[in-house]
Amino acid sequence: MTQQYLRPKRRFGQHFLEDPWVKKVVAAIAPKATDHILEIGPGRGALTFPLAAQAHKLLAIEIDRTLANALNKSVNGTIDIIQADFLELNLATIVKEIRGGSGLLRVVGNLPYNISAPIILRLLRHAHSNGITDATIMLQREVGERVIALPGSKNYGPLAVMATLHSDVKRLLNLPPGAFRPSPKVHSTLIQLQFHKPEFIPSSFKQFESFTRQLFTQRRKQISNALNSVTFGSSFDSRDCCSQAKLDPSRRPAELTLAELIDLYEVVALS
């Protein structure tokens, strides 16, 4: 089955990368002969085959049964295809299936715009503990800006905080709508997350993520007021928490660094 007969399906948010951009993306990923690659959403295989030609092994996870079946008819010994939803798979099991011997375990993906944030968050939570070194992913540019945003910027929020907690992140490429078929109405960006053990470790990762999400619902308010939107097991005095965390209560949540957010969380958690 050739690519021209595999029409994109709107319900999966499919936009397939055009050939002129494939080489640019592959070059940015820079796969090595010892790499094990986990590809999320291979689509028609635009990246799958050139990446597999340079890597040791590639496992692709495709939710669309039609595309998965078509890819299975074309694969060779270095490529395996799983028809499944990445968000519902046991990541540890998948890692064991693809990894063997030496070499890096890396993630690549042209992520559907409608579920890119949940996929990113799942990788941030579990990649390092499962031995995944990095993820190079294509996103809607607005989502990419939320991942790489710095404290004080308009896009800084929970996604950037979690990315900073679990990784070093950088932008590799910007892609125009014409880089895909069908052309989306938005621009895209290629970013790379280099996963690492957190330098600052909250007492509960899950609770810290919830705390950050709640706090940033009032990102423009002063911290002392924004804390009133945070629900914990017991009540706490917001100004007293700011004092214990050595934070000016008039600052805004979007101005706080990762270390400051963790300090504030720990004070609130112990209140």
C-alpha positions as a Markdown table, in Angstrom:
| # | Residue | x | y | z |
|---|---|---|---|---|
| 1 | Met | 0.0 | 0.0 | 0.0 |
| 2 | Thr | 1.5 | 3.3 | -1.0 |
| 3 | Gln | 1.3 | 6.6 | 0.9 |
| 4 | Gln | -1.1 | 8.3 | -1.4 |
| 5 | Tyr | -3.9 | 5.8 | -0.5 |
| 6 | Leu | -3.4 | 6.3 | 3.3 |
| 7 | Arg | -5.6 | 9.3 | 3.8 |
| 8 | Pro | -5.3 | 11.2 | 7.1 |
| 9 | Lys | -8.0 | 10.8 | 9.7 |
| 10 | Arg | -9.2 | 13.9 | 11.4 |
| 11 | Arg | -10.2 | 12.0 | 14.6 |
| 12 | Phe | -6.5 | 11.1 | 15.2 |
| 13 | Gly | -5.2 | 14.6 | 14.3 |
| 14 | Gln | -3.1 | 13.3 | 11.5 |
| 15 | His | -0.7 | 15.5 | 9.6 |
| 16 | Phe | 2.0 | 13.7 | 7.6 |
| 17 | Leu | 5.5 | 15.1 | 7.2 |
| 18 | Glu | 6.5 | 16.0 | 3.6 |
| 19 | Asp | 9.6 | 14.5 | 2.1 |
| 20 | Pro | 11.7 | 17.7 | 1.9 |
| 21 | Trp | 11.4 | 18.0 | 5.7 |
| 22 | Val | 12.2 | 14.4 | 6.5 |
| 23 | Lys | 15.9 | 14.8 | 5.9 |
| 24 | Lys | 16.0 | 17.9 | 8.1 |
| 25 | Val | 14.2 | 16.2 | 11.0 |
| 26 | Val | 16.3 | 13.0 | 10.7 |
| 27 | Ala | 19.5 | 15.1 | 10.7 |
| 28 | Ala | 18.3 | 17.0 | 13.8 |
| 29 | Ile | 17.6 | 13.7 | 15.6 |
| 30 | Ala | 21.1 | 12.3 | 14.5 |
| 31 | Pro | 20.4 | 8.6 | 15.1 |
| 32 | Lys | 23.4 | 6.4 | 15.7 |
| 33 | Ala | 23.9 | 2.7 | 14.8 |
| 34 | Thr | 23.6 | 1.7 | 18.4 |
| 35 | Asp | 20.4 | 3.6 | 19.1 |
| 36 | His | 17.1 | 1.9 | 20.1 |
| 37 | Ile | 14.3 | 4.1 | 19.0 |
| 38 | Leu | 10.7 | 4.2 | 20.2 |
| 39 | Glu | 8.6 | 6.1 | 17.7 |
| 40 | Ile | 5.2 | 7.5 | 18.7 |
| 41 | Gly | 2.8 | 7.9 | 15.8 |
| 42 | Pro | 4.8 | 6.8 | 12.8 |
| 43 | Gly | 1.9 | 7.5 | 10.4 |
| 44 | Arg | 2.9 | 6.5 | 6.9 |
| 45 | Gly | 6.5 | 5.8 | 8.0 |
| 46 | Ala | 8.1 | 9.0 | 6.7 |
| 47 | Leu | 10.5 | 9.1 | 9.6 |
| 48 | Thr | 10.3 | 5.4 | 10.5 |
| 49 | Phe | 12.3 | 3.9 | 7.6 |
| 50 | Pro | 15.1 | 6.5 | 7.4 |
| 51 | Leu | 15.6 | 6.4 | 11.2 |
| 52 | Ala | 15.6 | 2.6 | 11.2 |
| 53 | Ala | 18.2 | 2.6 | 8.4 |
| 54 | Gln | 20.6 | 4.4 | 10.7 |
| 55 | Ala | 19.6 | 2.9 | 14.1 |
| 56 | His | 20.0 | -0.5 | 15.7 |
| 57 | Lys | 16.3 | -1.1 | 16.3 |
| 58 | Leu | 13.0 | 0.8 | 16.0 |
| 59 | Leu | 9.7 | 0.1 | 17.6 |
| 60 | Ala | 6.8 | 2.2 | 16.4 |
| 61 | Ile | 3.5 | 2.6 | 18.2 |
| 62 | Glu | 0.6 | 3.6 | 15.9 |
| 63 | Ile | -3.0 | 4.0 | 17.1 |
| 64 | Asp | -4.5 | 3.9 | 13.6 |
| 65 | Arg | -5.1 | 0.2 | 12.6 |
| 66 | Thr | -5.0 | 0.9 | 8.9 |
| 67 | Leu | -1.7 | 2.7 | 9.1 |
| 68 | Ala | -0.3 | 0.0 | 11.4 |
| 69 | Asn | -1.3 | -2.8 | 9.1 |
| 70 | Ala | 0.2 | -1.0 | 6.1 |
| 71 | Leu | 3.5 | -0.4 | 7.9 |
| 72 | Asn | 3.6 | -4.0 | 9.0 |
| 73 | Lys | 3.6 | -5.1 | 5.3 |
| 74 | Ser | 6.7 | -3.0 | 4.6 |
| 75 | Val | 8.9 | -3.5 | 7.7 |
| 76 | Asn | 12.1 | -5.4 | 7.9 |
| 77 | Gly | 14.1 | -7.0 | 10.7 |
| 78 | Thr | 15.0 | -3.7 | 12.4 |
| 79 | Ile | 11.4 | -2.4 | 12.7 |
| 80 | Asp | 8.5 | -3.6 | 14.8 |
| 81 | Ile | 5.0 | -2.1 | 14.7 |
| 82 | Ile | 2.5 | -2.1 | 17.6 |
| 83 | Gln | -1.1 | -1.0 | 17.0 |
| 84 | Ala | -2.0 | 0.7 | 20.2 |
| 85 | Asp | -2.6 | 4.0 | 22.1 |
| 86 | Phe | 0.7 | 5.1 | 23.6 |
| 87 | Leu | -1.1 | 6.7 | 26.6 |
| 88 | Glu | -2.6 | 3.3 | 27.5 |
| 89 | Leu | 0.5 | 1.1 | 27.1 |
| 90 | Asn | 2.7 | -0.1 | 30.0 |
| 91 | Leu | 5.8 | 1.9 | 29.3 |
| 92 | Ala | 8.1 | -0.3 | 31.3 |
| 93 | Thr | 7.0 | -3.3 | 29.2 |
| 94 | Ile | 7.5 | -1.5 | 26.0 |
| 95 | Val | 11.0 | -0.5 | 27.1 |
| 96 | Lys | 11.9 | -4.1 | 27.9 |
| 97 | Glu | 10.6 | -5.2 | 24.5 |
| 98 | Ile | 12.7 | -2.8 | 22.4 |
| 99 | Arg | 15.9 | -2.5 | 24.5 |
| 100 | Gly | 18.6 | -5.2 | 24.5 |
| 101 | Gly | 22.4 | -4.9 | 25.0 |
| 102 | Ser | 24.1 | -1.6 | 24.7 |
| 103 | Gly | 23.1 | 1.6 | 23.0 |
| 104 | Leu | 20.8 | 4.5 | 23.9 |
| 105 | Leu | 17.0 | 4.3 | 24.1 |
| 106 | Arg | 15.5 | 7.3 | 22.4 |
| 107 | Val | 11.9 | 8.5 | 21.7 |
| 108 | Val | 10.8 | 10.2 | 18.4 |
| 109 | Gly | 7.3 | 11.4 | 17.5 |
| 110 | Asn | 5.2 | 13.6 | 15.3 |
| 111 | Leu | 2.6 | 14.0 | 18.0 |
| 112 | Pro | -1.1 | 14.6 | 17.3 |
| 113 | Tyr | -1.9 | 18.2 | 18.3 |
| 114 | Asn | -4.9 | 17.2 | 20.4 |
| 115 | Ile | -3.0 | 14.9 | 22.8 |
| 116 | Ser | 0.6 | 16.2 | 22.6 |
| 117 | Ala | 0.6 | 17.6 | 26.2 |
| 118 | Pro | -0.6 | 14.3 | 27.9 |
| 119 | Ile | 2.1 | 12.4 | 25.9 |
| 120 | Ile | 4.8 | 14.9 | 26.9 |
| 121 | Leu | 3.8 | 14.7 | 30.6 |
| 122 | Arg | 3.8 | 10.9 | 30.5 |
| 123 | Leu | 7.3 | 11.0 | 29.1 |
| 124 | Leu | 8.5 | 13.5 | 31.6 |
| 125 | Arg | 7.1 | 11.5 | 34.5 |
| 126 | His | 8.5 | 8.1 | 33.5 |
| 127 | Ala | 11.3 | 8.4 | 30.8 |
| 128 | His | 14.3 | 8.7 | 33.0 |
| 129 | Ser | 13.3 | 5.9 | 35.4 |
| 130 | Asn | 12.8 | 3.7 | 32.4 |
| 131 | Gly | 16.2 | 4.4 | 30.8 |
| 132 | Ile | 15.0 | 6.7 | 28.0 |
| 133 | Thr | 17.7 | 9.3 | 27.3 |
| 134 | Asp | 15.9 | 11.8 | 25.2 |
| 135 | Ala | 12.7 | 12.5 | 23.1 |
| 136 | Thr | 12.7 | 14.5 | 19.9 |
| 137 | Ile | 9.1 | 15.5 | 19.1 |
| 138 | Met | 7.2 | 17.6 | 16.7 |
| 139 | Leu | 4.5 | 19.8 | 18.3 |
| 140 | Gln | 2.1 | 22.6 | 17.5 |
| 141 | Arg | 4.3 | 25.7 | 18.0 |
| 142 | Glu | 2.1 | 27.1 | 20.8 |
| 143 | Val | 2.5 | 23.9 | 22.8 |
| 144 | Gly | 6.3 | 23.9 | 22.1 |
| 145 | Glu | 6.5 | 27.4 | 23.5 |
| 146 | Arg | 4.8 | 26.2 | 26.6 |
| 147 | Val | 7.4 | 23.5 | 27.1 |
| 148 | Ile | 10.5 | 25.6 | 26.6 |
| 149 | Ala | 9.1 | 28.8 | 28.4 |
| 150 | Leu | 11.2 | 30.4 | 31.1 |
| 151 | Pro | 10.0 | 32.0 | 34.4 |
| 152 | Gly | 8.4 | 35.4 | 33.8 |
| 153 | Ser | 7.5 | 34.7 | 30.2 |
| 154 | Lys | 3.8 | 34.7 | 29.1 |
| 155 | Asn | 3.9 | 30.9 | 28.2 |
| 156 | Tyr | 5.5 | 29.8 | 31.5 |
| 157 | Gly | 3.3 | 27.4 | 33.3 |
| 158 | Pro | 2.9 | 23.8 | 34.6 |
| 159 | Leu | 4.2 | 22.2 | 31.4 |
| 160 | Ala | 7.4 | 24.2 | 31.4 |
| 161 | Val | 7.8 | 23.6 | 35.2 |
| 162 | Met | 7.6 | 19.8 | 34.7 |
| 163 | Ala | 9.9 | 20.0 | 31.7 |
| 164 | Thr | 12.5 | 21.8 | 33.7 |
| 165 | Leu | 12.1 | 19.4 | 36.6 |
| 166 | His | 12.7 | 16.3 | 34.5 |
| 167 | Ser | 14.8 | 17.4 | 31.5 |
| 168 | Asp | 16.9 | 19.9 | 29.6 |
| 169 | Val | 14.9 | 21.1 | 26.7 |
| 170 | Lys | 15.8 | 22.9 | 23.5 |
| 171 | Arg | 14.2 | 23.9 | 20.2 |
| 172 | Leu | 15.7 | 22.2 | 17.1 |
| 173 | Leu | 13.6 | 23.3 | 14.2 |
| 174 | Asn | 10.6 | 25.4 | 13.3 |
| 175 | Leu | 8.3 | 23.9 | 10.6 |
| 176 | Pro | 5.7 | 25.8 | 8.5 |
| 177 | Pro | 2.2 | 24.5 | 7.8 |
| 178 | Gly | 3.4 | 23.4 | 4.3 |
| 179 | Ala | 5.8 | 20.9 | 5.9 |
| 180 | Phe | 2.8 | 18.6 | 6.4 |
| 181 | Arg | -0.1 | 17.1 | 4.4 |
| 182 | Pro | -2.8 | 18.1 | 5.0 |
| 183 | Ser | -1.4 | 21.5 | 6.0 |
| 184 | Pro | -2.5 | 22.4 | 9.5 |
| 185 | Lys | -3.6 | 25.9 | 10.3 |
| 186 | Val | -0.8 | 26.3 | 12.7 |
| 187 | His | 3.0 | 26.3 | 12.7 |
| 188 | Ser | 5.0 | 23.5 | 14.3 |
| 189 | Thr | 8.2 | 23.1 | 16.2 |
| 190 | Leu | 10.7 | 20.3 | 16.8 |
| 191 | Ile | 12.0 | 20.2 | 20.3 |
| 192 | Gln | 14.3 | 17.8 | 22.2 |
| 193 | Leu | 14.0 | 16.8 | 25.8 |
| 194 | Gln | 17.2 | 15.4 | 27.4 |
| 195 | Phe | 15.9 | 13.5 | 30.4 |
| 196 | His | 17.8 | 13.4 | 33.7 |
| 197 | Lys | 17.3 | 12.7 | 37.4 |
| 198 | Pro | 15.8 | 15.9 | 38.9 |
| 199 | Glu | 18.2 | 18.2 | 40.6 |
| 200 | Phe | 15.5 | 19.5 | 42.9 |
| 201 | Ile | 13.3 | 16.6 | 44.2 |
| 202 | Pro | 9.9 | 17.3 | 45.7 |
| 203 | Ser | 8.7 | 15.0 | 48.5 |
| 204 | Ser | 5.8 | 13.9 | 46.2 |
| 205 | Phe | 6.1 | 14.3 | 42.4 |
| 206 | Lys | 2.4 | 13.7 | 41.9 |
| 207 | Gln | 1.3 | 16.1 | 44.6 |
| 208 | Phe | 3.8 | 18.8 | 43.4 |
| 209 | Glu | 2.4 | 18.6 | 39.9 |
| 210 | Ser | -1.1 | 19.0 | 41.2 |
| 211 | Phe | 0.1 | 21.9 | 43.4 |
| 212 | Thr | 1.7 | 23.6 | 40.4 |
| 213 | Arg | -1.4 | 23.2 | 38.2 |
| 214 | Gln | -3.7 | 24.7 | 40.9 |
| 215 | Leu | -1.3 | 27.6 | 41.6 |
| 216 | Phe | -1.0 | 28.5 | 38.0 |
| 217 | Thr | -4.8 | 28.8 | 37.6 |
| 218 | Gln | -4.2 | 32.2 | 39.2 |
| 219 | Arg | -0.9 | 32.9 | 37.6 |
| 220 | Arg | -1.5 | 36.7 | 37.4 |
| 221 | Lys | -2.5 | 37.1 | 41.0 |
| 222 | Gln | -0.1 | 37.7 | 43.9 |
| 223 | Ile | 1.2 | 34.5 | 45.4 |
| 224 | Ser | -0.5 | 35.1 | 48.7 |
| 225 | Asn | -3.8 | 35.3 | 46.8 |
| 226 | Ala | -3.1 | 32.6 | 44.3 |
| 227 | Leu | -2.4 | 30.1 | 47.1 |
| 228 | Asn | -6.1 | 30.4 | 48.1 |
| 229 | Ser | -6.9 | 28.4 | 45.0 |
| 230 | Val | -4.7 | 25.5 | 46.1 |
| 231 | Thr | -6.6 | 22.6 | 47.9 |
| 232 | Phe | -4.6 | 20.4 | 50.3 |
| 233 | Gly | -5.5 | 18.0 | 53.0 |
| 234 | Ser | -5.4 | 20.7 | 55.7 |
| 235 | Ser | -5.8 | 24.5 | 55.7 |
| 236 | Phe | -2.8 | 26.8 | 55.7 |
| 237 | Asp | -2.0 | 30.5 | 56.0 |
| 238 | Ser | -0.8 | 31.7 | 52.6 |
| 239 | Arg | 1.2 | 34.7 | 53.9 |
| 240 | Asp | 2.9 | 32.5 | 56.5 |
| 241 | Cys | 3.8 | 30.0 | 53.9 |
| 242 | Cys | 5.3 | 32.7 | 51.7 |
| 243 | Ser | 7.3 | 33.9 | 54.7 |
| 244 | Gln | 8.6 | 30.4 | 55.5 |
| 245 | Ala | 9.5 | 29.8 | 51.9 |
| 246 | Lys | 11.3 | 33.3 | 51.9 |
| 247 | Leu | 9.2 | 34.6 | 49.1 |
| 248 | Asp | 7.8 | 38.0 | 48.6 |
| 249 | Pro | 4.0 | 37.4 | 48.8 |
| 250 | Ser | 3.4 | 40.1 | 46.1 |
| 251 | Arg | 5.2 | 38.1 | 43.5 |
| 252 | Arg | 3.3 | 36.2 | 40.8 |
| 253 | Pro | 3.3 | 32.4 | 40.3 |
| 254 | Ala | 4.6 | 32.8 | 36.8 |
| 255 | Glu | 7.7 | 34.5 | 38.2 |
| 256 | Leu | 8.8 | 31.6 | 40.4 |
| 257 | Thr | 11.7 | 29.4 | 39.4 |
| 258 | Leu | 11.5 | 25.6 | 39.8 |
| 259 | Ala | 13.4 | 25.7 | 43.0 |
| 260 | Glu | 11.2 | 28.4 | 44.5 |
| 261 | Leu | 8.0 | 26.5 | 43.5 |
| 262 | Ile | 9.3 | 23.3 | 45.2 |
| 263 | Asp | 10.3 | 25.3 | 48.3 |
| 264 | Leu | 6.8 | 26.8 | 48.5 |
| 265 | Tyr | 5.2 | 23.4 | 47.9 |
| 266 | Glu | 7.1 | 21.8 | 50.7 |
| 267 | Val | 6.1 | 24.5 | 53.1 |
| 268 | Val | 2.4 | 24.2 | 52.1 |
| 269 | Ala | 2.6 | 20.4 | 52.3 |
| 270 | Leu | 3.9 | 20.5 | 55.8 |
| 271 | Ser | 1.4 | 23.1 | 57.0 |
